[in-house]
Amino acid sequence: MKTYIVGGAVRDELLGLPVKDRDHVVVGATPEDMLRQGFRPVGKDFPVFLHPDTQEEYALARTERKTAPGYKGFVFHTSPDVTLEEDLVRRDLTINAIARAEDGTLSDPFGGQRDIQAKVFRHVSEAFAEDPVRILRLARFAARFTDFTVAPETNALMCTMVEAGEVDALVPERVWQELSRGLMEARPSRMLQVLRGCGALARIVPELDRLWGVPQPERWHPEVDTGIHMEQVVDYAAARGHELPVRFAALLHDLGKGVTPADQWPAHHGHEGLGVQLVKDVCARLKVPTDCRDLAIMTAREHGNVARAQELRCRTIVTLLERCDGFRKPARFTQLLLACECDARGRVGATASFAERPFPQRAYLETALAAARAVDAGAIAQGLSERPDRIPEMVRNARVRAVREALRQDDEADDDAAMAAGESAT
């Protein structure tokens, strides 16, 4: 019985990166052997055990055979006769198919160290084509290891997999798992580029894929191409260390530009409204968590209004706060502003960049929200106990007045008149 550290732990150590989790493969053992040594079984599909002291995972060396489409269509075989090389050959990439023995020696039968030096993602064997999740994993690795490239033969194999419909067999939960993890890496745009390069993005999120090649006004978008803009927006969100809901909202905020009439390009009037249903469709198909879904919908709908915040009248700003449920969920409204800031600053062309330009809209609307939330709705309601039907109107008027005072606006005489009329009625 021999044990080896395998996979990401060995890879990251060779790259000089911190090692977080260690996976082990055990050669020459049976499940009964593991149980006798105190290991606890946890594997559902094949024998995996937790070490009694470290709680690290130890999997018995295994082989696998494809029996059906998708990533679950496999039959696994474990036996003391399965060799280390037979176990490693089923892994996805050469850089993940290196094993370290207990004495520190490396087993690298497929050239993983060479590809680490060359910074190349290369599949271990044709078995790569049997599991479509590996396309998503490779794309996610590209977002993490930003200076690696995909070997041409590996990209060709992924293209063949897409054409064969393997990606179509992926379950939504697994697609979301890999996409969300990729969004949390250093450069999410590289994940998108890999998925586009093999045709997978068009099958997984066609609403997103159609953005490339759609022009925008160069005055406001020096990058011109909507797809490139979206790449820059998600990368800016990543560079700022934003949470997943903000990054996901940044990813989908401009979906409406993919369906605006081509004869109106590079203008995209009304793309915000067009994008809302598209975002809903993507989120429903991928079973996106509620927090990510709601913020993405809100960002698609409101990013134009946020960009124009300083042009909005105070009553309109209060309407915006209400529509976004900002009074009950101020933290989510702040996330909306962060996503919109990424949109404003993720615009870099050959000779122009918006990345360092001020974005006063964020502080402006945060000031408005704080002022409106400071209104004592309870006191207003108490003073109108005999006219409860007027409470919503009077609370709203008080919020508009508070926002006007906080923003020092004085250009809404009609709103003043409306509030005066309301007050006189009480």
N, C-alpha and C positions, 0 to 999 in steps of 0.2 A: 504494500500500500504506500503510495507516494502522493504528496499534495503539492500543488503549484498555485502561485498567484497568477491570475490571468486577466486579460482585457484592459480596461481603462486604467487600472492602477499601475500596471507596467508601462503602458503608453505614457501616462502623465509623468511618471518618474523619469523616463527617458527624455521627456521634453523639458524637464526641470520645473514642472508645475506641482503644486500641492496635491497630495493624494488624499482624497476624502473617504472613499469606500474601497474595500478590498474584496474581490470575489476570488474564490478558490475552486479548483477542479481536483478531484480525487481519482487517481488511477489505481486499478487493482483492488477495488473494494466492492463489497455488496452492501445493500441497505442494512442488513443485519450487523455487519461489521461496524457501521456508523452508530447504530443504536447501542451496541455494546460499549462504545467509547463515550456515551453520554450525549451524542448529538441529538437534536430535536428535529424531526421531519416537518417541513413546511411546504414542500413542492406539491402542486396539484397535478401538473402534466408530466413531470419527471422528478426523480429523486433529488431534492435539495434539502440541506440540513443546516441548522444553526449551531455554531460552536458553543459548547456549554459555558464557556467563560467570556469570549469576545463577542458572541452573537453575530459574527461574520458568517456569510453564506459559503457553504461548501457543496458543490454539485458533483455528482458522480459523472465521470467521463461518459459521453454518450454519442451516438450517431442518430441521424434523423432521416426520414424519408417523406417526400411530398406525396400527399394523397388526395388533396382537394384544393380549389382556389383559395386565395387569401392567406393571411398570416397564421390562421389557426389550423390549416389543413396539413398537419404533420403527424407522423407516428415516430415516437422516440424509442431508442433501444439503449439500455444500459447493461453493462456486463463487466466483470473484472478483466475481460480480454480486450476491451476497447482501449486503444493506445492514446497517448497524448496527442499525437499528430492527427489521428482520426477525429478527435474532439476539436482540435483547432481548425481543421479544414472546413468545418461547418460555420465558422464565424464570418462576420460580414466583411471586414476590411483587414488588410494585412497589418495595419498598425494596431489592431485589436486582437491579433492572433499570435501574440508573443507571451510566453509563460516563463515565470521565474521560479526555480526550484528552491527548496528550503536552504540549500547551501549558497544561493545567490546566482547560480549559473542560469543563463538564458537559453530557452529553446525557441528558435525563430525559423521554422521550416519554410516560411513563405515570403521572407524578405521584408518583414515589417520595419526593422531598423533602417534598412536602406530607404524605404519610403518615408520614414520620419525625417531622415536627413534631407531627402529631396522635397519634402513637404507635399506629398501626393496621397490622395485617397485612391486606393486601388482595391478591387474586390479580390478575395482570396481564391474563389473558384466559381464555376458556373452555378453552384448552389445558391449564390447570391440572388439569382433570378427567381428563386422559389418563394421568397418572402418580400412582399411589396413594402412592408414597414421599413425595410433597409433603405429604400429611397428616401423616406422621410428622415431616418436617422442620419444618413450621409449629409442631407441638406442641413440638418441641425448642427452637425459637426462643422460644416463650412461656416456657419454663423459664429461658432466658438473659436475654431482655429482659422483665423482670418487670412493667413498667408498660405494656406494649403490650396491646391487645385485638384480637380477631378481628373483622373487618368482618362484619356480619350476612349480606351476600350471599356472602361467602367461606365462612362456616360452613354456609349453606344448600347451597352447591355441594358441600362435603365430605360433608354428609348424603346428598346424591344419589349421590355416588360410593360411599359405604358400602352404600346400598340396592341399587346396581347390581352389587355383588359385587367391585368393583375391589380392595378391601383383601384379600379372600380370595385374590387372585392373588399377593400378596407372598411372596417366599421367606423362610424363617426367618432366614437369615443377615443379610438387610437389616433385618428387623424388630429383631433383637437389636442390630445396629449403631446404629440410631437411638435405641432405648430406652436403651441403655447410655450413649450420649453425653448424652441428656437427663437421666439420673440424675446425671451429673457437672456439671450446670449449677447455677446459684444456687438455684433453687426448682423442684425436680423435680415438685412437686405441680401446677404450672401445666401441665406436659406432660400429666399425667393428666386434668386438667380439660378441656383442649382435646379430647383423644381421647374422653372421655366425652360431651362436648357434641355431637359429630357421630355418635356411635354406634360409633366405631372400636374403642374399648377392649373392648367386648363381643365383638367379632369376633377381636381379637388375643389378649387375655388375659381370657376370660370369668370365670375363677376370681377375678380381681382386681375386675372390674367389679361382681360381685354383693355386694361388701362394703358399698357405700353403701346406707343405709336399714336396716342391721342394728344394733339397739341394744345397748349395753353398760351395766353398772351405773354409774350416775352418780357414785357414791361414789368409784370408782377411775378413771372416765373422764368428766370433766366435759364433754368434747366429745360424749359419748354415741354418736354415729354411728361405726361401725367404719371406714367409708371415710374419714371426716374424720380419725380418729385415724391411719390409715395415711399420709395426706397430711402430717400434722404430724410423724410419725416420720421420713419420708424427708427432709423439709425440715430437721429437726434434724440429721440425719446430714450433709446438705449444709453446713449452717451450721458444723458442726464440722470440715469439710474431710476427712471420712473417705474411704477408698479405695472403689473400685467394688464389691468383694465385700461390704463392710459395708452400703453403700447398697442393694444388691440384696437382701441378707438382710432389711434393714429393710422393704423394699417388700413382701416376701412372707411375713413372719413370722406374720401372723394369717389366712392363707387359710382355715384350718379353721373360723373363725367364720362363714364364708359358707355352711357346710353343717350347722351344728348345728341340732337340731330347733327350729322356731319356737316351739313350745309351752313351751320352756324359757327363752326369752329373758326378760330380758337376760343370763342366765347362759350360759356357754359351756363347760361341763365337758367336758374331754377334747378341746378344740379343737386342742391341740398335736399329738396323734396323728393327728387327722383331716387336719391341714394337711400332714403329711409327704408323702403320696401326691400331693396337689395340687401341691406344689412340684416334685416329681419330674416330674409331667406337663407343667408349664409349661416346665421346663428341657429336657426331651426335645423338646418341640414347637419351641422356639425355638433349640435347639442351643446352649444356654448353656455357656460355658467351664467347665471342671472346678472351678476355684477358686471361682467365683461359685456354681455349683450346690451344691458340698459345704457351703459355709458357710450357704447359704440353707436347706438341708435340716436342718442341725444347729440353726440358730436357731429354725426352726419347731418342732422337737422339744423343745428344751431351754429356751426362754425362760421358761417357767413355773418350771422348776427353778432357774434362775439367780435369778429374782426371789425365790425362797424360800431362797436359799443359807444364810442365817443360821439357818434352822430345820432344816437337814439335819444328820444325824449324820455324823461324820467318815468312817466306812466308806462311807456313801452318796456323800459328796463324792469319795472316791477312785474309786468306781464311775463317777461322772459324768466325772471326768478320763479314765478309761480309755475310756469310751464315745465321748468326743470326741477320742481319740487325742492328748490333751494332752501326754503325755510325749515323743512323737516330733515333734509339731507345736505347740509352745507359742505361736508367733506367731498361728496360726489360732485357738487358744483365746482369745487376747486379742481377736481380731476378733469372736469370738462375744460376748464381754463388752461390746464397744463397741456392737454391734448391739442387745443387750439394754438397754444404757443408753439408747440412742435410743428404744426402746420405752417405757421407764419415764418418760422426760422429754418425749416427744412427746404430751402430753395437756394441751390448753388449751381451756377452755370460756369462757363469758361472764363468769364470776366466779372461776374457779379455774385455776391453772396448776401443773403439776408440773415445769416446765422447770428451776427452780432448786433443787429438792429434792435432798438428798444421795442418792447411789447407792453405799452402802458395799459392796454385793455385789461390785463389780468388784475393789476392793482385797482383799476377804476371800478371793475365789477365786484371785486372783493370788498371795496369800500361801500358800494351800494348795498351789497348783501348784508354786511354788518350793520349798516344803518337801518335797513328795513327790518332785520331780525330784532333790533333793539326796541322796536315799538311794542308797548305793553298791550297786547290784544285783550288780555283779561280785564284790564282796567276800562278799556273802551266798551267791552261787552257789559260790564257792571253798570256803566253809566247809561246804557241803552236797554236796561232790563225791561222797560215798558215798550220798546220798539225792537224786538229781536231780529226782525226782518231787515233792519238797517245795519246790523253789526258787520257783515262781510264788506259792505260798501264803505263804511266808516274806517274799518281797519285798513282796507286797501288805500283809502285816501290818506290816512296817516302815514302809511309806508311810502307813498309817493312823495309826500311832503318831506319825510325824513331823508329820502334819497336825494331830493333836490337840494336840501340844506347841506348834506354831506358832500355832494358833487359841485355845490355852488353854481347850480344852473338857475337861470331866471328867464326862460324863454317859453314858458308854458302857461300863458295867461288863461287859456281855455281850461286847463286843469285846475288852476286857482279858482276860477269861477265855479267849476263843478264842485270843488270841495267846499267853497263858501256856501253854495246852495245847499249842500248836504248838511253842513253844520247849522245853518239857519233853520233847517227842518227839524233839528233835534231840539 
